[in-house]
């Protein structure tokens, strides 16, 4: 029979590698693997390991990367929403490493934005959603934006009017129409996000839309749509016939 003290030993909280990355075959080390086989050959955990640089006494950088991914269900979009403080809960991750990961994921987001056409033409609500996706995806708080269009429905400018908290933000009609008048826009599209993922408009959303539509009518600046942006889709006031 095993001694009692042996039986009562708790299992280790994390896997313990038998050796560090430096002892691995060269083709298995993340940096060397990227150089020899290309970036597509690396797993998400291996790419994170390159950013992290080093692990702990018990975990390789790849192990730490795997734990980070497991913490968000292996969802890179969810990882992109993690704050520096949240990333620091993982073993071997301090503020410097967390900031490196956040910065890398932000560069990826900005690359998506750079790929978007500079002079997009809006033909439907899906065009609006795709245009705003680089700005609103993964945000933990609400933001209210306006898209200004010329007479051909070509985007002249996208502007953030306000930023708020998790539950809401304030949209000042004066700021919205001031921006449109200064840019000599022909029409306006309203966009705000729901971090909760709920695409349905609130009572306040409906009241604000009606108020802005009436004001736009007096100024000859029609509101073409109000889009509620959510991670898995959107709600279009125009599509629903309530604008």
N, C-alpha and C positions, 0 to 999 in steps of 0.2 A: 504494500500500500504506500502511496505517496505521502511524504511528511505533510502535516497540516499547513505549515507555513508555505509550502510549495503550491498546494492546492488553492490557497486563498490569494495568491498573487493576481492582481488585476491584469487584464490583457492590455497591451500597449494601445494608446489612443490612436496612433497613426502607424502605418507600415514602416518598418525599418529596413532600408536597403542594405544589401550585403556589401556594397562598395559604392564609392562616389562616381560621379560622371567621368572624372579623369581616367578612371580605370576601365571604362567601357571601350568597346571597339570603336575606332575612329568614325566609322560610318553611322554609329548610333549616337554620337554626341551631337546635340542640337546645332551648334554653330558649324561644326565640320560637315554635318549632314546637309545643312542648307547650302553650304559652299559647293559640295560635291554632287548633290542630287537635285538641288533647286528648292525653292520655298514651298512649292506645292507638295513636296514629299513629307513635310513636317506636319505632325498633329497640332491641334490647338494648344495642347499642354506643352509641347516642345517649343512652339513659338513664344508662349508665355515664359518658358524657362529662359529663353534668350533675353527677354526683357528683365526678368528677375535677377539673372546673373549668378546667383548662388542660393543654396538651400540652407539647411540647418545641420546640426551634427547628426541628426537621425533621418533627415529627408533630403533627397536631391532636389535641385531646382525643378526638375520635371515632376517629381512627387508633389511639390508645392503647387505647381501649375494645375495638376490634376485635382487637388483638393479645392483650389479656387473655383474650378469649373463645376465640380460636384456640388459646391455650395449654392450654385445658381441653376442647378439642373442641366448642366452642360449647354447652357444657352448664352451665346456670346452677346446677344442683345440685352439680356438681363445683366450680364457682367458689365456692360457699358453704362448701366444705370447705377452701379455701385459707387459710393463716395469713397474718398481716401480713407475716412474713418472706418467704413464698412470693410474695405479690403484689408485693413490692418488687423482684423480679427483672425486672419489666417496665420498659422505658424510660419515664421521666417519672413513675414511681410511687415516692414516698418514704413514710415511715411515716405521715405525716398523711393522705395520700390513701388509703393502704391501710386505715387505721383507719376512714375514712369509708365505704369500700366494705363492709368487714366489718360495720360497725354497721347499714348499710342492709339487708344481707342477713339479719342477725339480727332486725331489726324485721319483715321478711317472715315469718320462721319463727315469731315470737311472735304475729303476726296469725293464722296458721293455728291456733296453740294457743288463742287467744282465741275463735276460731270454734267450737271443740269444745264440746259440751254440758257444762255444769257437773256435771250429775247423770246421767251416761250409765248405761245398763243393758247389762250384758254378756250376750249370748245365744249368742255363738260366738267362735271364735278370731279371726275377721276384725275383730270389734268391739274386741278387745284390741289388735290391730295398729294399727288406725286411732286408737285412744285414745293410744297411745304414740308414734305417728309424729312429732308435733311435738317430743317430748323426745329421741328417739334418732336421728332422721334426720341424716346428715352427720357424726356424731361420729367423730373419729379414734381414740377410746379406748373401752374397754369400761365399761359402767355396769350395775349390778344394781338393779332396782326391784321394789317390791311394790305390788300393787293390792289395797286392802282393800274388801270387799263386805259389804253387809247381807244379811238373809235373802232379800230380793227380787232379789239380784244387782245392786243399784244401787251404783255406785262411791261409796264414802265418802271415799277418799283415795288419792293416788298419791305414793309416797315413794321417793326414791333412797337405797338402803342403802349403796352403795359405788361408788367410781370408781377405775378402775385404768389399766393401760397398753393397748398395742395387743393383747397376747397374752392378757390375762385380768384378772380382778378378784376380790377376796375377798368372799364372801357369808357373813356371820356369822349363824348360825341364831338366836343370842340376840337380836341386833338386829331380825331379821325378826319374831320372835314377840313381842318387847317392844312393837313398834309396833302389832301387831295386837291385843294384849291391852289396851293403853292406850286404843285407839279402840273397843274392844268389837266388833270385827269378827266376822262370822259365817263368813267364808271368805277365802281368800287366793289371789291369782294372782301367779306369779313371772314376771319378764321380764328378760332381759338381751340385749345386742346383740353381734353379731360384726362388727367393723369390716371384716374381710376380705371380707365378703359371703357366706361359707360358712354355710349355714343348718343344717347337720348338727350334732348335739350331740357334744361330746367325751366321753371316758370320765369326766372330772371332772364334766361337766354332769349325766350320768346318775346318778352316785353321789350328788351333792349333792341332786338331785331326790328320790331314794329316801329319803335321810336326812331331808329336810324333810317328806316325806309321812308317814313314821313318827312324827316328832315332832308333826306336826299332828294325827295320830290320837289321841295321848295327851291333847292339849290341847283336843280337840273343835273344832279349827280346820282343816277340810279344805283341802288344796291342790287347787284346781279345775283349774289348768293351769300349765304352765311354757312360756313362749313365747320362742323365740330369734329376735330381730329382726335382719333384714338389709335392705339397701336395696331389693332387688328381691323381697322376700317374707319368709316366716317358716317356722319349724318349731314345731308345736304338739305337746307331749307327749300331751295329751288326745286330739287327732285321731288320733295314731298308735297310741293304745291302750296306751301304756307307762307311764301314770301310775297 
